[in-house]
Every structure is written in structure tokens, then in C-alpha cells.
Amino acid sequence: MTDVQERLRSQMTRAQAGKLKRLSREAYQPRQFEENLTQAEALRRIGALEAEIALADSF
């Protein structure tokens, strides 16, 4: 499998993109959203943003 095929296969899903875009706006960090992330990177950023939002909501 070529690098391009691997990259396409592992791109973030449409659901991940929507969730990441929403969370990045909610956390006032629009740079956390990028169009061409892998599924793994999207999961990492989603988790980090959810944790940050939960922390902010706890105050």
C-alpha cells in the first residue's frame, strides 16, 4: 500500500470532523481543527478539547 492510500484510509471521519470543529469553537481554539487529520490525531484532539471544556465547566 502506498503512503497516499494509507493516508486516505486513515483520514478522520465526517463525524469526527464535525465534533472536532464544534469543540474547537466551544473551547475558543479554532486552530485545533484541521481538514486533513488522521483518525488517531482527531481522537487525540477531541479528547484534549473535551477535557479542557470539562475543566472550564467545573469552575
HUBELCOR-V918846 format. One record per backbone hydrogen bond with DSSP energy under -0.5 kcal/mol. NH is the residue of the N-H (numbers start at 1). CO is the residue of the C=O. If there is no record, write none. Layout:
# HUBELCOR-V918846
nh->{NH/NH}
co->{CO/CO}
This chain:
# HUBELCOR-V918846
nh->{6/7/8/9/10/11/12/17/18/19/20/21/22/23/24/25/26/27/28/29/32/33/34/37/39/42/43/44/45/46/47/48/49/50/51/52/53/54/55/56/57/58/58/59}
co->{2/3/4/5/6/8/37/13/14/15/16/17/18/19/20/21/22/23/25/24/29/30/32/34/10/38/39/40/41/42/43/44/45/46/47/48/49/50/51/52/53/54/55/56}
